[in-house]
Amino acid sequence: MLHLDPDTFVGRSAELTVLRSLLERARSGHPQTVLIEGAAGMGKSALVEHFLRGEEGILLLRGSGEQWETLVPYGVVDQLMRAAGASTTRLFSSRQRALPAEEPISVGSSLLELFEDLEEKSVVVLVIEDAHWTDTDSLRALLFALRRLVSERVLTLLTVRDEDLVRLPDGYQRLAAGPSGMTLRLSPLTPPEVQGLAAALEVAEFSARIAARLQEHTGGNPLYVRALLDEVPPDRWRTWEPVLPAPRSFAEQAAHRLDACGPAARRLVEAASVMGAAAALSTVASVAGVQDPLSAVDEAIAVGLLQVCDEPGIRDVGFPHPLVRAAVYERLAPGLRARLHLAAAEFAEDSGEALRHRVAAAQPPDERLAEDLSSYAEGQAAAGAWGGAASALLQASRLVAVRERRERLVLRALDAMIGSGDLVQASVFAEDVAGLESGPLRDAALGYLAVLRGRPTAAEEFLHSAWTRSHPPRDARLGGIVAQRWALHSVGRLFGAQVVDWTSRALELSPPKEPVRVEAEALLGLGLGWSGRVPAGLDIYGRFLAQYDAPDQAASRERLQMPLGWLRLVSDDVEGARSTLAEVAPGQLRRGSIRIAVWAYVWLSRSEFLLGAWDRAAAAAERAVALLEESGHEWLRPLARWAAGAVPAARGEWAAAEEHARLGAAKAGDYELMIVAGSLARAQVAAARGDPESVLRALEPVVAIEPREGIDEPGFWPWQDLYADALVSTGQLQQAMTFLTPHEELAEARGRRSSVAMLARVRGRLEAANGRPDAAEAAFQRALLELDQLPMPFPRALVELTHGQVLRRHGQRRAAAEQLQAAHDRFAELRATPYLERCDRELQACGLAPAKRHNFDPSALTAQELAVARLVAAGMSNRQVATELFISIKTVQFHLTHIYSKLRLGSRTELAATLRDEGQPAGDVGSTGTPHPADHRDALHGSG
């Protein structure tokens, strides 16, 4: 059992920020009244305590309501008087002087005098907890006093349960809704906050998936979450699907209610607990054997155990809270539970539900049920539902008697866990699997996990062992799995030829319709592309996709469309890439395929970046980052950070850009994929800063990689022009010539227009530096010609800027000004501040005054604050922003508060105007709505 620290506190950042800002207003002579609403256990008192603990120089008056004291006249006022050290004589004399009807006014006047006296010494913080249980006389007197505060330094906090808000006089809600009031509604903890609470309480290996499960089970109620983190044995959190009970105190209350039910109502409630969250009343009655379900359900509803889920007709019944169902289910005797599940299986509407009931009623061994579960898992895997496949295989493993078969099912379950994307939980499970006898299936699964955790040495050892033991393949299916894992490892190494070799072997060995076959098909075109055969890769994806045209094959189509989108991006079909990837990314996320969703969001971000939709690019990259933070896919971390840092770097948002570069760093011994992406993340910041020496240092690890095929193939990793440009800038002209020529020839041979253009830009600089202006002009014209065919504003602006710089240095000011003004306009549209400043300097040197720009300082904002600011400025509500960035609404509100403070803004309208004035169209993120009308106060209230 954990020893819970009562001071442990997570989340509520937005609410704390609001309370602190309101306290500052009260300090400046603007009294404030705040209603803090939330369900029981939602953390109202904890929020107030945490807020007060961090404040100094306040005079605290505190009172609280109690249910049994609601009829005690002025009980809470008496508490306040005593807290202030004031004589209660004032209170009693006020009551004695007044007529009964005027008594609250007289007492309220005394309170007002007390507040006026105290606020002269220090700001007064008045706290009334459980205000719904405060006696009516105190509430009326206090309301009288609060309504008459004008410039007194008083902050009033009243906590109240949602369900008991009606007990407060209406005047309190009107006061909170007025200019000097506010209502803070505490929402449930989000899964990340639940995970943070578990970490704060030192619950080890608590994955994001388990956090989501606990959040759903408890409704995100902090009281229940903490109770279960304390009561559930730590080892249970390490299991794939832990059985979660109700907190003991909650279970006792449910037990008392169940004991109060008659036999029919009790049987109905018990049957409902077996059925699930909700079920048809007629079905529940049949399973329970209840002849008169209407009377029974009325009785169960009356004691708070059931509720009707489909008004106005009584069709479905369920539980008022998931914990009620858990409490009832936990009390079922084993025999009764099994009988109810067997009866429920007869009414199941799908095979998955029927299997759930059969498993719950099973008495191992049960070979037939194990075989059914294994078949079901294969169907789940084919649909991309790897989490469901893992659960079915684990259940099957517990139902077989033969050790070899049981271990095989366990290893298949581990493989499915890895496919589901929850590498934290899979790693925990792998610790047990590692103790099994070494074999090809075990080593293939552990090698697969090592790949995704970014550990190439371990991956290679496991996969070598797996292939040696499975070749020549006695089991073709197993051989196909091992070969596909080798292909994935080769992707991390950027070995195109090996990707082709291993995927070809996997396709030869894998039976039709196997999930591993689709995985191999998805990698084959990528390997062809890295080997210099992008057209062949595009063609083969077209042929593969033609095989999956049935409605139930959508998951397979999406899996193939991700690398197809990447190859389209490489081949300069940027709009086609965006169209493909925009469909794939959310689809794979819905199916639970974290790895493929991250890849898709990264290349979607790159597509949007090249097309000039930088806010959309930033949002897509932030989604990739958020997914990785939850899942533990280490090998994709640098890739996502490179994509996420592109927009901040190009806009001069240095804090955010450098944060992404730091968090995307790779080290010696990592996968080449990680090294290249991590180096690019650093190099793009250095390039934007105009620091060529740092560009060269950042890209040194890329230059050192051997073999080169996956590194140098143009269009995949945009490092060549960065490196060559830095060589020219540092005066290493001969080295630049030696480096540049083979890359130019390769880009020309492949027909990659964007690569040809960006290398031609560097060629122009190099020729100019060598005193060959005609050759320089020819290179710039070639670059512009190639980009004429491509919708890439930023690369074109870079060419125009460099061309203008060279022209000006050769005395051609008018021609230079034309190029520089064109670049200036594009950079202004993109809000590419560092490059815009270079244009300004060049235009000034040409004798032209640059257009006036505003004083927005993006470097003041963190990476996620920038992402939130862009989406809000584009018209999204807080809820829409939260959905886009995979964060909670409260986190959005927290970020908005800081954004407004840092930029000295007061509303969403001002934020949109500020960003628009910097040159960014308001609709860049693709919002279909108009700018959100809510102001700063609305954001703090939780609108959206």
N, C-alpha and C positions, 0 to 999 in steps of 0.2 A: 504494500500500500504506500502511496505517495504521502508525504507530509506537506500538505498544501500551504504555501505562504499566502496569508490573506492579502499581502501587499502586491501580489502578482497581478499585473494589469496589462492587457493588450488591446489594441484597437482604440476606437473612440477618439482618434486624433483630431478629426474635424470638429467634434463636439467640444473637446478641450480648447481648441483654438477659438471657437465661438465664445465660450465662457470667459476666456482671458480677454478677448476683445471687448466684451460687454463690461467686464470689471474695469477696464481702462476708461470706458465711457462713463461709468459711475464715478470713478476717481475725478473725472473732469467736470463733475456737477450735472450729470445726466442720469437720473435714477433709472434703473432697469428692473423689470420683473420677468422671470423666466419660469415657464411650466416645463418640467422634465417628465415626459410621458413614456410609458413602456409597460409591457406585461410583467407580471411577478417574476423575479429572478433575472430580469434583463440587464441589471447592473446600474440602476439609477443611483443607489447609495454609493456604490463603488466609484462611479463617475464623480460624484460630488466630493468624496473623500480624496480622490486623486487630484482633483482640481485644487482643493483647499491646501493640500500638503505642499504644493509648489508655490504658494502665495505668502508673501510677507507684508507686514504693515497694514493688516486688516483687523477690524474688530468684529468678532464672530458672535452672532446671536443664533441660538439653535433650539429648535423644538421639534417634537414629533407626535403624530397622532397614533392612538391605540384604539383598536376596535371596542374594547371594553370601557374606554373613557369617552366615547362619543357623546354621552349624555352629561358629562361633567362640565358645567358652565365655565368658560374661560380657562380651561385646563392648559391649553397650549399658550395662551397669553401669559399665564402664570409662569410657565417654563421660560418664556422669553425675558420676563422681568427679572427672574432669578439669575438667568444667564448674564444679564447686563449688570448684575450687582445692585439693581435698583430696589428700593423698598417697595414691597407689595402694598404698602399703605395707600400709595397713589391709585392703584387699581381698585382697592376696596372702597376708597372714598369716592371715586368716580361712580362706582356702581350705586353707592348709597344715595348720592345726590340726584341721580337720574331716575326718571320714571321708567317702568319696565320697557316701554316701546323705544325710549331714547337711550337705553343702557348701552347698546353696541356703539352708538355714536360717541357717547361720553368716554367709553373705554378706548375707542379708536382714537379719540383726541389725545388721550394720555399716551398711547403708543406713538402717535405722531410727534408729540413733545419729546418723548424719549429718543426717537430717531434723530430729531433735530439737535438734541444735546450731544449725542454720541458722535454724529458725523463731523462735528467741529474738531474732534480729536483725531479721527481716522475714518477711512472709508468703512462703512458698515456692510457686512455680508450677512444677510438674514436667511437662514435655512430652515424650511419646514418639511420634514420627511413624512411620507405617508399622509399627505395633506387630505386625502379622501377620508381618513379616520379622525380628522381634527373636529372638535366639537363645533357646532354651528355658530355659537356665540363668538368664539375666537375668530372663525373665518369671516364673519360679518365685520367685526371690529378691525381686523387686519386689513380687509378690503377697503374700509373707510380710510384708513391711514395711507395705504399705498396709492389710492386714487388722488391724494392731495399732496403727494411729493412733487416738487417742482424742480428744485436745483440741489436737493440734498444728495449727498454722496452715499447712496444706498443701492445695493444689488440684492434682490430677493430671488431665492431659488426654492421652488416648491416641487417636490416629487410626487407623482400620482400614477396609479395603475390605470391602464387604458380602460379596463372594464369598469372601473369605479369613478371615472371622470365625471359622471352625472351627479355625483355626490357634492361636487364643488358648486358654489353659486356661479351663475352665468357671468357675473362681473369679472371673475378671474380670467375666463377665456377671452372676454372682450379686452381686458387689460393686456393680456399677452399678445393679442392680435394688433394692438395699437402701436404708435410710433415709439413708445418706450418699453415695449414688451417683445417677447419671442416665445415660441414653443419649440422645444427640442424633443423630437420623437426618436427614441432609441430603437434602432432596427436590430434584427438578430446578427450575431457574429457571422461573418463570411467564412467559407472553408479556409482561405489563407489565414484568417485571424484565429480560427480553431487550431490550425497547424502551429501558429505562433504561440498560442497559449500552451499547447503541448510541449513545444520546445522550451518555453520559459519554465515549465514544471519538470523539465529534464526527462520527458518521455522519449526514449531513444527510438530511432528509425520509424518515425511516425510520418507516413507518406501523404502526399496531397490527396490521393484517392481515398485513403482511410479518413482523412480530415473531412472530405466531402460526405463520406458515409456517416460520420459522427454528427456533422452539422445537420444533415437531413433527419437523422434519428432524433435529435434533441430540439429540432426547430431553431438551432443556433442560439438557444437560451444559455447565457454564460453560467447560470447556476447549475443547470443540468450537465453542461459540458464538463465543468470542473468536478462535479460529483462523480461522473463516470470515469474521468481520468484518474480519480483517486481510488475508486472501488474496483475497476476492472484490472485483473492481473496484468502486469506489463507485457508478459509474453504473448497475451492474446492480441495485442496491437500488431505483433509481428506476423500474424497469420493473414492469409489472402482475403478471407471473408469472415472476420470475427463476428461471433454472435453477440449482439449488444443487448444487455438487459435494460431495465429501468433503474434509475437511482433508488436506493433502498427506501428512502423516505417517501418517494413517489409511489413505489410499489406497495408500500403499506397502506397508503390512502386508497389506491385502487382496490386492494384486497378488501378493505372495509366496505367499499361500495358494492363489490361483487357479492360479499356475504349478505348484504341487505336485499339482494334480489331474490325473487321466487325461483323455483326450479326451471320453469320454461325460459324466463329472461336470462338466467345464468347460462343455460345450455346455448341459447342464441348468441350471447356475448362470447362464449368460449369458441363456438364454431366460427364466428366472425374473425377471431384472432388468428385462426388457422388459414382463413381465406386470403388475408392480406390487407392492404390499406382500405379497400372498399370492395363490395360485391353486391349483387342483386339480393334483395331481401328474400325473394322466393328461394334462391339457391342456398343462402345461409340457413334458412328454415329447414330445407330438405336435408342438409348435412347435419343439422342439430337434431332433427326429428321432432320439431316443434309444430304442432297442429294449428295453433292460433298465433301467428307471428306478429300481427298488429298489436295485440295486447302486450306481448313480450317486448317488442321494440319500444313501445311507449314507456314501459317500466324501466328499461335500460337507459333510455334518453333522460328520464326523470332523475336518475342518480348520476348522470354525467358520464356514462360509460360508452354510449353510442350516440351517433348523430345521423340525421338524414342527409345524404349527400346530393340529392337531386330534387330540389323543390320545383314546383309545388306538389307533384305527385311523389308518393313514397315508392321509389324504385331501387336505389342503392343505399346501403348503410355502411358506415365506417366509423372510425374513432376520432374523437375531438383532437387527439394529439398522438403522434406515433408512440410515445412512451406509454400511453394507456394500453395500446395493443401489446407492447412488449411485456408490460406488467401482468396482463391476463395470460398471455401465452406462456410465460415463465412458470406460472402456477399449475399448468396442466400436468396431470399425472402422465407418466410415459405411455401407459397403455391407452388412455383416452386420447392423447395427442396422436398416436399412430392410427387409431381408428378414425379419427376425424380427418386426418390427411388422406387416408385411403378413400374415404367417402368423397372428399373434395376433389380427388383426382378424376373421379367419374364425371365431374361437371366442368373440368378444365377446358378452356376455349382454345388453347394451343399446346404444342408438344412441350415447350419449355416449362409452362405452368404445371402440366401433368407430371413432368419429371421432378419438379421441385417437391410436389406432394409425395411422390413415390419414394424419393430419397429420404424425406423426413420420416417416413413410416418403415423404411427398410431395416431388415435384420441381417447384417453381413454374415457370410458372404452371399452375394447376389449377382452371379455372373451375367444373367440376362439384363439386369438393370445397368450393370457396368458397361455392357456392350451398347445399350441404347444411349447412355451418356456419351460414350466415345463417338458414336455416330452423330449425335447432336453437336458435339464440339467441332467436328469436321465441318458441319454446316455453318456454325457460328464463325469459324475461321475463314471460310470461303466468303462470307459476307463482311469480313473485316472486323467482326465483333470479338476481338481477341480476349477481352476480359471475360466475356461469357464462356468462351472456349476454355480458358484456364480454370474457371470455377467448375465446369462440367467434368473436366479431366481429373481434377483433385477429388471430386466426389466419387468418380469411378474408381480411383486408386484405393479408396477406403472400402470398396465392396468386393475386391478380388482376393483370393486366397494365395495364389501363386506369386512368390516374391518377384520373379523376373518380370512378370507382366505388371505387377504393381509398380515396380521401379520404372518401367517404360512409360506408364501413364504419368507418373510424377515428373519425369523428364520432359514429356510432351507438354505438361502443364507449365513447367518453367519456361519452355520456349514460347508458349502462348502469353505468359505474363510479360515477357520481354517485348513481344509484339504489341501488347496493349499500351506500352509506353510508360508504365509505372516501374522504372528501373530501381527506385528505392526499395519497394517491396520485393521486386524480383531478386535484388541483391541479397536481401535477408534470407529469402527462400533458398538462394543458391548456396549459402553457407551450409545448409543441411545436405543439399544435393552433392556438394563437393566430397562428402564423406562416402558416397556410393562408389561402388567399384568402377574404375575407369573403363569407358567404352565409347564407341563413336557417337551415340546419341547424347550421352552426358557431356562429352568434350565439345560436341557441336553447339550445345546449348550454352555452355560456359564461354566458349569462344564468341558466340553471338553477343552475349552480355558484355564481354570485354571490348568488343568493337564499339558498341554504343556508349560505353563508359570512357572511350578514348584511350585504350590501353593496347597499343598495337603489338607489343612484344608478347604479352600474355595471350592475346587473341591468336597470334601466329602459332604459338606452342600448342594451344588447345586444338586449333583447326588442323594442324599438321598431324597430330595424334588421331583426330577423328577420321581424316581421310585415309591415313595409313591402315587403320583398323577396318575401314569399310570398303577398301579397294583391293582386288576387284569386287564390285558390289554384289553381295549375296542378296541384299535388300535394296532394290533400285530406288525406292522411295527415300530411304535413308541417305543413299548416296547423293540423290538430288538435293536434299536438305544441306548436306555438308558442302557440296559444290556451290550452292547459292550463298552460304555463309562466307565461303572464300571470296566469292565475287564482291560481297559487301565489304569485306576487309580490303579488297583491292581498290574499291571506291575511295576508302579512307586514305590509301596510299597514292591515289591518283595514277594508278597503273592501268592505262586504257587497254593495252593488249591482254593483260591478265583478267580484266573484267570480261572481255569478250571470250577468252578461253574458258573461264569458270562458268559463266552463264551458259555457254554452249553445252558444257558437260551437264549442267543442271537440267537444261531442256531435254537432253537426250535421255536422262534418267528419270525425270519426273512424269508421273502419269497425267493424262489430261484432267483439267479442272482442279488440280491441286493448288492450294494457295501459294506454295513455294514456286510453282511454275510461273504464276503471274509476277511474283517478285523477281524471278530471273529475267522474264521478258522486259520488265521495267528497267533493268540495269543494262541490257544488251545494247540498246541504242546509245546510251550514255558512253559505254566503252568504245563503241564505234566512233562517236564524236571526238573523244579524247585521242583516238588513234588517227585523227585527221579525216574521218569519213562521216561528217555531219549529214550530208544528203542521204547516205545509206541509213543512218540512224533515224532520220525523219521518215524515210520510206518504210522501214521495218515497224515503226510504231503505228503507221497507218494500217499495215497489214495485220498487226496484232489486234488493234482496236476493232477491226472488222469482225473479229471472232466473238466479240463480247457486245452484242447488240440486243440481248434480251433484257427485259426490265429488271430481273433479279441479278444482273451482272454489273450494276452501276458501280459497285465498289471496285471491281476489276478495271473498269474503264477509267475511273478516277486515278487509280494507282498508275496506269500507263500515261495518263495525261500530264502528270507532274513532270517527268523527264522530257516529255514532248514539249511542254511549255518552256523548259530550260533550253532545249535545242533551238526552239524558235527564237528565243532571246539571243542566243549565240549567233544565229544566222541573220540577225538584224530585223527579224519580223517582230518588232517590239510590241506592236498593237495586238498581233495574234497571240504573243506570249501572255500579255496582260489578260486578254479575254479567257484564255485557257486556264491560267493559274487562279484567276479570281473565282472561277467555278470550283476548282479542285480544293483550294485551301479550306474553306468552310465545310465542304463535304467530308473531307478526311478528318477534320476535327470532330464533326458530329459522330463519325464512326469510331472515334477513339484512337485513331492512328496518329499519335503525337509526332513521330519521326517524319512522316510524309507531310503532315500539316506544316511543320517547321520549314522543311525544304521549300514547300510551295509558297509560304508567306515570304521567305527570303527572296526568292526569285520574282515574286510578285512585286516586292518592294523595289528591287533593282529595275524592273520594267517601268514602274511608276516614276522612279528617279530619272531614268533616261527620257521619259516622255514629258518630264517637267511637272508632274503632279506630285510635288514634294510632300505635301501634307498627307496624301494617301500613302506615299512611300514610307513616311515615318510611322504612320499608324500600323501598316502591315508588318514592319520590322519590330515594332513594340509588341505586337501579338506574338511573334516568334520568340522574342525574349521572355515574355511572360510564360509561355508554354514550357520553355526550357527550364526556367527557374523552378517549376513545379515537378518536372519529370525526371531530372537527373541525366539527360542525354548530353554528356560532357563533350562528345566529339563534334556536336553542332554548335557549341557555345561560341567559339570565335566567329563562325559564319554568321550567326544571328547578330552578334555585336558589330561586326563589320557593316552589315546592312543597316543596323540601327544608328550607327555613327555617321553615315554618309550625309544626311541632311544637316544635322547640327554642324558638322565640319564645314560644309560648303556655305553655311549661313553665318559662320563665325560664332556659333554657340559653343564656346570653348569648354565650359565646364561639362556639358553633356557629352560633347564629342570625346573629350579625354577620359571621361568616365567609361564610355563604351570601349575605347581603345584599351584601357587598363583591364577591364573585365573580360576582354576578348583575347588577352595575351596567351600565347602558346609557348611551350618550352621544348628544348631538345628531347627527342624521344617520343614526342607526340606524333600523331598522324600528320602526313604531309598536308592533308586537307585543313587541319587545324593550324598548321604553321603558315600556310599561304593566306588563309582568311585573317588570322591574327596579325600578320605583317601588313596586310592591306588596311586593316583597321587603324594601325598606327600611321602608315604612310599617308592615308588620305587627310589626316589631321595636319601632318607636317606640310603636305603640299598646299593645303588651304592657308596655312600660316606663312607660306613663302619661305620655308626652311629646307633647302635641298639637302643639306648635310644630314638632317634627321630622316629625310626620305630614304637616302642611301643606307643609313644604318637600319632603318625599319625593314628594308627589302633584302638585306644581306642574307638572311636565312633562306629566302626564296631562290636567290642566285645559287646558293650552295646545294640545292636539292638535286639528286641524281636518282633515276633517269628523269628526262625532261618532258616526255610526251604529254603528260597531263598538265604540265606547268606552262609550257610555251605555246600550246595550241591556241591560236588567236580567238578572242571572243569569250573565253571561259573565265579567265582571271585578268582583269584590266590592270596589270602591273607594269607591262613593258614600257608604255609611254611615260609613266611616272618615273621609272628608273632612268630611262634615257634622258628625259627632261632634266632630272636632277644632275646627271653627269654634265650636260651642257651648262647648267647654271653654276656648277662648281669649277668650270674651266677645263674639264677633262674631255677635251674635244676628240682626241684620237680614240680614247676608250668608248666615247659615245658613238663614233663612226663604226668601230668594230662591233659594238653591241647592236646597233640599230639595223644595219644592213640585212643580216639573216632574218630578223623579225619582220622587216618590210617585205622581203621576198616571200616569206611564209604567208603573211596576211594577203598579199597579192595573189598567190597561188590558190588560197582557199576562197578568195572572193568575198572577204569580210570587209564590207565598206567602212563600218565604224572604226575598225582596227586600222585599216589603211589610212583613214582620215586623221586619227589621233597620232599615228606614227609620222604622217606627212607634216603635221604641225611641228613636231620635234625636229624633223628634217629641215624645215624652213628655218628654225632657230639656229640649227647647226651650220647650215650653209651661210647664213648671215654672219655668224661668228667667225667663219673661215674666209669672209670677204668675198662671197660669191652671191651678190644680190639677185641676179637673174635666176639662178638655181633656187634661191630661197623663195622668190615670187612664184616660180613654177610649183614648188612644193605646197605653198599656201593655196594656190588656185586648185591644185589637185584635192587638197583636204576639203575645201568648200564645195567642190563639185561632187564629191562622194556624199557629203552631208546634205546636199540639195535634195537627195532622194529619201532622206531619213528624218522622222519627226523627233529630233533630239536637240532641244534648245540649249542645254548646258554644254555639251561637247562643241556645238557650233559657236557658242559665245566664247569658249576658250580659244578656239581657232581665230575668231575675229579679234580678240584681245591681243593675242600673240602677234598676229599679222599687223595690227595697228601699231604695236610697240616697235616692230622691225621697220615699218614704213616711216614712223616718226624719226627713228634714229638715222635713217638715210635721207632725211630732209623733205620727205613727201608728206607734209602736214595735212593737206586737204584730203588726200587718199587715206591717210592714217585716221583722220577725224571721222570719216565715213565708217570705217571698220570699228573704231572705238565706240561710236555712238550706237551702232547696231548691237555691239556686245553689251554696252551699258543698259540698253532697253531690255535685253533678255535677262541680264543679271538682276535688274530691278524687279522684273516680273517674278523672278524666282526668290527674291530677297537674299541673294548670294552676297552678303555684305563684304567679305574680304576681297572678292573679285570686283565688286562694285567700287570699292575704294581704290583699287589699282586702276580701273578705268578713269576714275575721277582725276587721279594724278596725271595720267597720260593725256587726258583731255585738257587739263590745265596747262600742261607743257605744250599743247598744240595751240594755246591761246583761247580755249573755249572754257566757259564756266559750266561745270556740271550742274545737273538739276539738284535742287535742294532736297535733302533727305531728313528724316525724322530721327528722334533720339531713342528709339526703342533699343534696349540692350538685352539681347537674348541670352547673353552669357550669364545673366543673373539667375536664370531658371535651370533646374535640373532636367535630365532627359525626359522623365515622365511628366513633369510640369509643362514642358514644351509640347509634348504630345497632346495633353489635355487642353492646353491653350488653343492649339490649332483647331481641334475638333469643336470646341465650344465656340470659337470665333466663326466657324463655318455654319453654325446654326443648330448644332446637335444639343439635345437635352442632356442632363447629367446621366440619366438612365442609358441613353444611346451611347454616350462616351464610355460608360462603364462596360457596356456590352462589347464595344469595339476593342477596348484595351484589356479585357479580362480582369477588371478590378471591380471593387465594390463602389456603390454610389457614394458611400461615406468617404471613400478614398478620393473620389473625384472632387467632392466638396472640400476636403482637406487641401488638395492641390490648388483648387480655385482660390481659397483663402490666401494661400501663400503667393499665388500669381498676382492677385489684386494688390497685395501688400508690396511686393517687389517692384511692380510696374507702376505703382501709385495710381491704380484705377479703382473705380467704384462699381462697375456693372459689366454685364456681358456685352452690352452695346458698345461701351468704351473699349473693351478688349477687341471686339471685332473691328472697330474703327482703327485701332492702333495697328493691328496686323494688316488690315487693308491698306492703310496709308504707307505701309512698308513695301507695298507692291504686290501683295498676294491676294488673288481673287477670293472672295468669301466662300465660293462654292467648291474650292479645290478638293475637299475630302469627299465630294460626291453626295453631299446631303441633298435630300429632296425637299427639305422644309425651309421655311423662312427663318431669319435670325430669331433666336429664342428671346422672348420679351422679359424673362426674369432678371431682376437686378441682383446686386450683391447679397442683399438680405434674403432673397428667394433661394440663392445657392446655399446659404447657411441653413436655411430651413429644411433643405433636402428636396427641392423641386426637381423634377425630371423623372 
